[in-house]
């Protein structure tokens, strides 16, 4: 069995907050074919889904790429019995975060919302407490009396994108941003706790692989929005669609500083 195959077969759910927050999925091997990763990067990158549990209710943020579906579904069954109600939020209309919607719908009572049209699976799209019934910044998903998950403005995006903030666990779900942490092994690729700052130039290259428009950025509005978000929200965990979950306040601070430095570098044309 190859290292990549073993990583998929052996991957387990990562418990970030006991009984309340788990990351599901597995790492995939980087060989230059994944479009949102710089082509020269080698190693592994995680494909994630994040499971929030509270008072018998379950919310899954993202569903991961289809390639990690078997691992993700196996992990989910260990935490949530098949046939249970499951709210699913997809952050973007892209396959890397919606690749397992159909399989989930076959196994669970799925109630879906966000950037995916769940009617494709014969389901009804959730309507939220906003003027148009859509998931918009400021809308809250109530998981329990003491558990609100709030939509916040996405500071970095390409298409329609939803970022969420879990007030109880202080976790920020950042879709396709903060995906710059890779690993030399499948296990290393899934969780980052170290407080060391990453290389800013490498972070800039990772950002540019997805957000190509950053090379044309001349206004401080993107960096200002990101800075403002982290000033107004206490974040202990950054949970992206892809890449290692960044867990713990020291690690979060180090990686936020690096991403901000990279964005300010685009503003000042440092990376030209």
KEKE-3310 file (N, C-alpha, C; in steps of 0.2 Angstrom, whole numbers, plus 5000, padded with zeros to 4 digits):
npx = (5004:5003:5010:5001:4988:4988:4986:4973:4966:4968:4965:4958:4945:4948:4947:4944:4938:4932:4918:4911:4917:4924:4936:4934:4939:4953:4971:4977:4989:5001:5005:5007:4995:4984:4974:4973:4984:5002:5011:5024:5024:5026:5021:5008:4990:4977:4959:4945:4930:4920:4913:4901:4894:4880:4869:4861:4860:4867:4879:4887:4901:4906:4909:4920:4932:4928:4937:4941:4930:4926:4934:4930:4916:4916:4922:4912:4901:4905:4903:4890:4875:4870:4856:4852:4847:4855:4862:4869:4882:4888:4902:4906:4902:4909:4918:4927:4923:4910:4910:4905:4891:4880:4882:4881:4868:4862:4864:4860:4848:4848:4849:4851:4861:4868:4881:4877:4866:4854:4843:4847:4850:4837:4833:4827:4832:4839:4831:4835:4836:4835:4833:4831:4831:4843:4859:4868:4880:4879:4868:4862:4865:4857:4862:4859:4854:4865:4874:4878:4881:4888:4886:4899:4907:4916:4933:4942:4940:4934:4922:4905:4905:4905:4909:4910:4907:4910:4903:4904:4915:4924:4929:4934:4928:4935:4933:4940:4952:4967:4973:4986:4994:5003:5009:5022:5019:5003:4997:5003:4999:4986:4983:4989:4998:5008:5017:5025:5029:5024:5033:5032:5033:5031:5017:5011:5013:5005:4992:4991:4990:4976:4969:4970:4969:4975:4988:4985:4981:4979:4974:4971:4960:4957:4966:4963:4950:4952:4960:4951:4941:4948:4951:4938:4933:4937:4948:4951:4953:4956:4948:4949:4943:4952:4969:4979:4970:4972:4976:4973:4977:4991:4996:4986:4988:5001:4999:4989:4996:5005:4998:4992:5003:5007:4997:4998:5010:5006:4998:5008:5016:5026:5028:5030)
npy = (4994:5011:5026:5037:5030:5023:5034:5038:5026:5025:5036:5046:5054:5070:5076:5092:5100:5093:5082:5092:5098:5092:5087:5080:5069:5067:5067:5071:5067:5078:5082:5091:5093:5098:5112:5123:5123:5128:5123:5117:5112:5099:5084:5083:5087:5092:5087:5093:5091:5098:5094:5099:5097:5097:5096:5085:5089:5091:5098:5100:5107:5110:5096:5089:5084:5072:5062:5059:5054:5040:5039:5050:5047:5035:5040:5049:5040:5035:5045:5050:5042:5033:5039:5049:5066:5079:5094:5103:5113:5121:5130:5135:5136:5124:5109:5104:5106:5101:5088:5076:5077:5070:5056:5058:5062:5050:5043:5050:5061:5074:5092:5105:5120:5136:5137:5128:5119:5110:5104:5097:5084:5080:5086:5099:5116:5125:5139:5154:5166:5179:5193:5188:5175:5169:5163:5174:5187:5189:5181:5169:5152:5141:5130:5126:5131:5138:5139:5146:5148:5159:5168:5176:5191:5186:5188:5185:5179:5170:5166:5166:5164:5158:5162:5155:5157:5150:5153:5147:5138:5146:5145:5148:5146:5145:5143:5143:5150:5152:5140:5136:5127:5113:5096:5084:5071:5061:5062:5073:5083:5087:5094:5108:5114:5121:5136:5143:5155:5154:5154:5169:5172:5160:5158:5168:5163:5152:5158:5165:5155:5151:5164:5173:5186:5193:5198:5209:5218:5234:5241:5244:5237:5223:5217:5225:5221:5208:5210:5217:5207:5198:5206:5208:5196:5183:5170:5154:5143:5140:5134:5128:5123:5116:5110:5110:5111:5125:5126:5132:5147:5153:5147:5151:5165:5167:5162:5170:5183:5180:5178:5191:5199:5194:5198:5212:5213:5210:5222:5232:5229:5220:5207:5206)
npz = (5000:4996:5003:5001:4999:5011:5020:5017:5020:5034:5040:5053:5062:5068:5084:5090:5099:5113:5111:5104:5092:5078:5065:5049:5036:5025:5019:5003:4990:4984:4968:4958:4951:4957:4956:4965:4973:4973:4959:4961:4974:4985:4994:5005:5006:5016:5014:5020:5031:5043:5058:5069:5084:5095:5108:5103:5090:5073:5063:5048:5041:5025:5014:5009:4996:4983:4983:4996:5001:5006:5018:5025:5026:5034:5046:5050:5053:5064:5073:5072:5070:5056:5046:5055:5058:5048:5046:5033:5027:5013:5007:4995:4977:4972:4968:4977:4990:4990:4986:4992:4994:4988:4993:5007:5007:5004:5016:5027:5035:5027:5028:5018:5015:5009:4997:4988:4977:4984:4979:4968:4973:4976:4987:4999:4998:5012:5020:5027:5040:5033:5022:5009:5011:5011:5015:5023:5028:5046:5048:5059:5063:5073:5084:5097:5113:5118:5108:5094:5077:5066:5051:5043:5035:5021:5020:5010:4994:4979:4970:4975:4992:5008:5025:5041:5059:5074:5089:5101:5102:5097:5083:5067:5051:5036:5022:5006:5010:5020:5017:5016:5023:5022:5022:5026:5028:5027:5040:5046:5038:5042:5054:5062:5075:5079:5085:5077:5064:5047:5032:5024:5010:5004:5009:5002:4989:4989:4992:4979:4970:4971:4972:4960:4957:4966:4963:4956:4966:4973:4983:5000:5005:5006:5015:5026:5029:5033:5044:5052:5054:5062:5073:5079:5082:5093:5089:5090:5083:5066:5052:5037:5020:5014:5017:5032:5048:5058:5074:5091:5100:5099:5087:5078:5078:5073:5060:5055:5055:5046:5034:5033:5031:5019:5010:5012:5005:4992:4990:4991:4980:4982:4978:4965)
capx = (5000:5007:5009:4994:4983:4987:4983:4966:4963:4969:4964:4953:4942:4952:4943:4947:4934:4929:4911:4908:4920:4928:4937:4934:4943:4960:4975:4979:4995:5002:5009:5006:4989:4979:4975:4974:4991:5007:5012:5030:5024:5025:5019:5001:4986:4970:4953:4941:4924:4920:4907:4899:4888:4877:4862:4858:4860:4874:4880:4893:4903:4909:4908:4926:4932:4925:4943:4942:4923:4926:4937:4925:4910:4918:4923:4906:4897:4908:4901:4883:4872:4866:4849:4851:4846:4862:4863:4876:4883:4893:4904:4907:4900:4915:4918:4932:4919:4904:4911:4901:4884:4876:4883:4878:4861:4860:4865:4857:4842:4851:4846:4857:4861:4875:4882:4876:4859:4853:4838:4850:4849:4831:4832:4825:4837:4837:4830:4838:4833:4838:4827:4830:4831:4849:4864:4872:4884:4875:4863:4865:4862:4856:4863:4857:4853:4872:4878:4877:4886:4886:4890:4903:4910:4923:4938:4946:4935:4934:4915:4901:4908:4902:4913:4906:4911:4906:4905:4905:4922:4929:4932:4932:4928:4937:4932:4947:4957:4971:4974:4993:4998:5004:5013:5027:5015:4996:4995:5006:4995:4979:4983:4994:4997:5015:5016:5030:5026:5026:5037:5027:5033:5027:5010:5009:5012:4999:4986:4990:4987:4969:4966:4975:4968:4979:4993:4983:4978:4982:4970:4971:4953:4957:4970:4959:4944:4954:4962:4945:4938:4951:4950:4932:4932:4942:4948:4956:4954:4955:4946:4948:4941:4958:4974:4978:4967:4976:4972:4977:4978:4997:4997:4982:4991:5006:4997:4985:5001:5009:4993:4991:5010:5007:4992:5001:5015:5003:4996:5014:5019:5032:5029:5031)
capy = (5000:5017:5031:5041:5025:5022:5040:5038:5021:5025:5043:5046:5060:5074:5080:5098:5102:5086:5081:5098:5100:5087:5088:5074:5069:5064:5071:5069:5068:5084:5080:5096:5093:5102:5119:5128:5123:5130:5117:5114:5110:5092:5082:5081:5093:5089:5089:5093:5093:5100:5092:5102:5093:5100:5094:5080:5091:5090:5103:5098:5113:5107:5089:5087:5081:5065:5057:5057:5052:5034:5040:5055:5044:5030:5044:5052:5035:5034:5050:5051:5036:5034:5040:5055:5073:5082:5100:5103:5120:5121:5137:5138:5131:5121:5102:5102:5106:5098:5081:5070:5078:5064:5051:5060:5062:5043:5040:5054:5066:5080:5098:5109:5127:5138:5139:5122:5118:5103:5101:5092:5078:5079:5089:5106:5121:5128:5146:5157:5172:5185:5196:5184:5168:5166:5163:5180:5189:5191:5176:5164:5145:5140:5123:5125:5138:5141:5137:5150:5148:5165:5169:5183:5192:5182:5193:5183:5175:5171:5166:5166:5161:5159:5160:5154:5158:5146:5157:5143:5135:5151:5143:5152:5142:5150:5140:5142:5154:5149:5133:5136:5123:5106:5091:5079:5065:5063:5064:5080:5088:5088:5098:5112:5117:5124:5143:5146:5159:5151:5158:5174:5171:5153:5159:5172:5159:5148:5163:5167:5149:5152:5170:5175:5193:5197:5201:5216:5222:5240:5244:5240:5234:5216:5216:5229:5217:5202:5212:5219:5201:5195:5210:5208:5189:5179:5164:5149:5138:5141:5128:5129:5118:5112:5112:5109:5115:5129:5125:5135:5154:5155:5145:5156:5172:5167:5161:5177:5188:5179:5180:5198:5201:5192:5202:5218:5213:5212:5229:5236:5226:5217:5200:5207)
capz = (5000:4995:5008:5000:5000:5018:5023:5016:5023:5041:5043:5058:5064:5073:5089:5091:5105:5115:5110:5101:5086:5075:5058:5046:5030:5024:5015:4997:4988:4979:4962:4953:4947:4961:4954:4970:4976:4969:4956:4963:4981:4985:5001:5006:5008:5019:5012:5026:5033:5050:5061:5075:5088:5101:5111:5098:5083:5070:5058:5044:5036:5019:5013:5007:4990:4983:4984:5003:5003:5010:5024:5028:5028:5039:5052:5052:5055:5071:5077:5070:5067:5049:5047:5059:5054:5048:5042:5029:5024:5008:5007:4988:4972:4969:4969:4982:4996:4989:4983:4995:4996:4986:4997:5013:5007:5004:5022:5033:5033:5025:5027:5016:5013:5007:4990:4984:4976:4986:4975:4963:4976:4978:4994:4999:5001:5018:5020:5033:5043:5030:5017:5003:5014:5009:5020:5022:5035:5051:5049:5064:5063:5081:5086:5104:5117:5120:5102:5088:5071:5063:5045:5044:5029:5019:5018:5004:4990:4972:4969:4981:4997:5015:5031:5047:5065:5079:5095:5107:5101:5094:5077:5060:5045:5031:5015:5002:5012:5025:5015:5015:5027:5019:5027:5023:5028:5027:5046:5047:5034:5044:5060:5064:5082:5081:5085:5072:5059:5041:5027:5021:5003:5003:5010:4996:4983:4990:4990:4972:4966:4971:4971:4955:4957:4971:4960:4954:4972:4975:4988:5007:5008:5008:5021:5031:5031:5036:5050:5056:5056:5068:5079:5082:5083:5096:5085:5093:5077:5059:5049:5030:5016:5012:5021:5039:5053:5063:5081:5096:5099:5097:5080:5074:5078:5069:5053:5053:5054:5039:5028:5032:5028:5011:5007:5012:5000:4986:4990:4989:4974:4984:4975:4957)
cpx = (5004:5005:5002:4988:4982:4984:4976:4963:4963:4967:4958:4951:4947:4947:4947:4944:4930:4921:4908:4911:4925:4930:4938:4938:4949:4964:4976:4986:4996:5007:5009:5000:4983:4979:4976:4980:4996:5010:5019:5029:5022:5024:5012:4997:4979:4964:4948:4934:4924:4913:4906:4893:4886:4870:4858:4858:4867:4874:4887:4895:4908:4908:4915:4926:4930:4931:4943:4935:4923:4929:4932:4919:4911:4919:4916:4901:4899:4905:4894:4880:4869:4859:4847:4850:4853:4861:4869:4876:4889:4895:4905:4904:4905:4915:4922:4928:4912:4904:4907:4894:4880:4876:4880:4871:4858:4860:4861:4851:4845:4847:4851:4856:4868:4875:4881:4868:4857:4847:4841:4850:4842:4829:4829:4830:4834:4836:4832:4834:4836:4832:4826:4830:4838:4854:4869:4875:4879:4870:4866:4861:4862:4857:4860:4856:4860:4876:4875:4882:4884:4890:4893:4906:4916:4928:4942:4941:4936:4926:4911:4904:4905:4908:4909:4910:4907:4908:4907:4913:4927:4933:4929:4933:4929:4937:4939:4952:4961:4972:4981:4997:4998:5008:5017:5023:5008:4994:4997:5002:4988:4978:4989:4993:5003:5014:5021:5027:5028:5030:5032:5027:5030:5019:5008:5008:5006:4992:4985:4988:4980:4966:4971:4975:4972:4985:4992:4980:4982:4979:4971:4965:4953:4960:4966:4953:4946:4956:4956:4942:4941:4952:4944:4929:4938:4942:4953:4957:4952:4954:4944:4945:4946:4964:4973:4974:4972:4973:4977:4978:4985:4998:4992:4985:4996:5004:4993:4990:5004:5004:4992:4998:5010:5003:4995:5006:5012:5001:5002:5018:5026:5033:5029:5038)
cpy = (5006:5022:5035:5036:5024:5028:5040:5032:5021:5032:5043:5053:5064:5078:5086:5101:5096:5087:5087:5099:5095:5089:5081:5075:5066:5069:5067:5071:5074:5082:5085:5097:5096:5109:5124:5128:5125:5123:5113:5111:5102:5090:5080:5087:5089:5091:5088:5094:5094:5099:5096:5098:5097:5098:5090:5083:5091:5095:5101:5104:5110:5099:5085:5085:5074:5060:5055:5055:5046:5035:5045:5051:5039:5034:5046:5046:5034:5039:5052:5045:5038:5035:5047:5061:5076:5089:5101:5110:5119:5128:5140:5133:5128:5113:5100:5102:5103:5091:5075:5072:5073:5058:5052:5060:5055:5040:5044:5058:5073:5086:5103:5116:5129:5139:5133:5121:5111:5100:5096:5085:5076:5081:5096:5110:5124:5136:5149:5164:5179:5187:5191:5176:5165:5166:5169:5182:5192:5186:5171:5157:5143:5132:5121:5131:5141:5140:5140:5149:5154:5166:5176:5184:5189:5188:5191:5178:5175:5171:5167:5162:5163:5157:5160:5155:5155:5149:5153:5140:5140:5149:5146:5147:5146:5148:5139:5147:5150:5141:5132:5131:5115:5102:5087:5072:5066:5065:5071:5085:5090:5093:5102:5116:5121:5132:5147:5149:5155:5156:5163:5173:5165:5154:5163:5168:5155:5152:5164:5161:5149:5159:5174:5183:5197:5200:5208:5220:5228:5244:5240:5237:5227:5214:5220:5224:5211:5204:5214:5213:5198:5199:5210:5201:5186:5172:5160:5143:5141:5135:5129:5122:5113:5114:5110:5114:5118:5129:5128:5143:5156:5153:5150:5163:5172:5166:5167:5182:5186:5180:5187:5201:5200:5197:5209:5219:5213:5219:5233:5234:5222:5210:5200:5205)
cpz = (5000:5001:5007:5001:5008:5022:5022:5020:5031:5044:5048:5059:5069:5078:5091:5098:5108:5115:5106:5094:5083:5067:5055:5039:5030:5020:5009:4995:4983:4974:4957:4950:4951:4960:4959:4975:4971:4966:4958:4970:4980:4993:5000:5008:5011:5015:5017:5026:5040:5053:5068:5078:5094:5102:5106:5091:5080:5064:5054:5040:5031:5019:5011:4999:4989:4984:4991:5006:5008:5017:5028:5031:5034:5046:5054:5055:5063:5076:5077:5067:5061:5050:5051:5055:5054:5043:5039:5026:5019:5007:5000:4983:4968:4972:4975:4989:4996:4986:4986:4997:4994:4991:5004:5013:5007:5011:5028:5030:5033:5024:5025:5014:5011:5000:4986:4983:4978:4983:4970:4966:4979:4985:4993:5002:5007:5017:5027:5034:5040:5025:5012:5005:5013:5015:5019:5029:5040:5053:5054:5063:5071:5081:5093:5107:5118:5114:5096:5083:5067:5056:5045:5036:5027:5017:5012:5000:4982:4969:4975:4986:5004:5020:5037:5053:5071:5086:5101:5107:5099:5088:5071:5055:5039:5023:5012:5004:5018:5023:5014:5019:5025:5024:5023:5023:5028:5034:5048:5043:5036:5050:5061:5070:5083:5080:5080:5066:5052:5037:5023:5013:5000:5004:5004:4990:4983:4989:4983:4968:4966:4969:4967:4955:4962:4968:4957:4960:4973:4980:4995:5009:5010:5015:5027:5034:5035:5043:5055:5059:5062:5074:5082:5084:5087:5092:5088:5088:5071:5055:5042:5027:5015:5016:5029:5043:5057:5069:5087:5095:5096:5089:5076:5073:5073:5061:5050:5051:5047:5033:5027:5029:5021:5008:5007:5006:4993:4985:4988:4983:4976:4980:4968:4955)
residu = (UNK:UNK:UNK:UNK:UNK:UNK:UNK:UNK:UNK:UNK:UNK:UNK:UNK:UNK:UNK:UNK:UNK:UNK:UNK:UNK:UNK:UNK:UNK:UNK:UNK:UNK:UNK:UNK:UNK:UNK:UNK:UNK:UNK:UNK:UNK:UNK:UNK:UNK:UNK:UNK:UNK:UNK:UNK:UNK:UNK:UNK:UNK:UNK:UNK:UNK:UNK:UNK:UNK:UNK:UNK:UNK:UNK:UNK:UNK:UNK:UNK:UNK:UNK:UNK:UNK:UNK:UNK:UNK:UNK:UNK:UNK:UNK:UNK:UNK:UNK:UNK:UNK:UNK:UNK:UNK:UNK:UNK:UNK:UNK:UNK:UNK:UNK:UNK:UNK:UNK:UNK:UNK:UNK:UNK:UNK:UNK:UNK:UNK:UNK:UNK:UNK:UNK:UNK:UNK:UNK:UNK:UNK:UNK:UNK:UNK:UNK:UNK:UNK:UNK:UNK:UNK:UNK:UNK:UNK:UNK:UNK:UNK:UNK:UNK:UNK:UNK:UNK:UNK:UNK:UNK:UNK:UNK:UNK:UNK:UNK:UNK:UNK:UNK:UNK:UNK:UNK:UNK:UNK:UNK:UNK:UNK:UNK:UNK:UNK:UNK:UNK:UNK:UNK:UNK:UNK:UNK:UNK:UNK:UNK:UNK:UNK:UNK:UNK:UNK:UNK:UNK:UNK:UNK:UNK:UNK:UNK:UNK:UNK:UNK:UNK:UNK:UNK:UNK:UNK:UNK:UNK:UNK:UNK:UNK:UNK:UNK:UNK:UNK:UNK:UNK:UNK:UNK:UNK:UNK:UNK:UNK:UNK:UNK:UNK:UNK:UNK:UNK:UNK:UNK:UNK:UNK:UNK:UNK:UNK:UNK:UNK:UNK:UNK:UNK:UNK:UNK:UNK:UNK:UNK:UNK:UNK:UNK:UNK:UNK:UNK:UNK:UNK:UNK:UNK:UNK:UNK:UNK:UNK:UNK:UNK:UNK:UNK:UNK:UNK:UNK:UNK:UNK:UNK:UNK:UNK:UNK:UNK:UNK:UNK:UNK:UNK:UNK:UNK:UNK:UNK:UNK:UNK:UNK:UNK:UNK:UNK:UNK:UNK:UNK:UNK:UNK:UNK:UNK:UNK:UNK:UNK:UNK)
# end
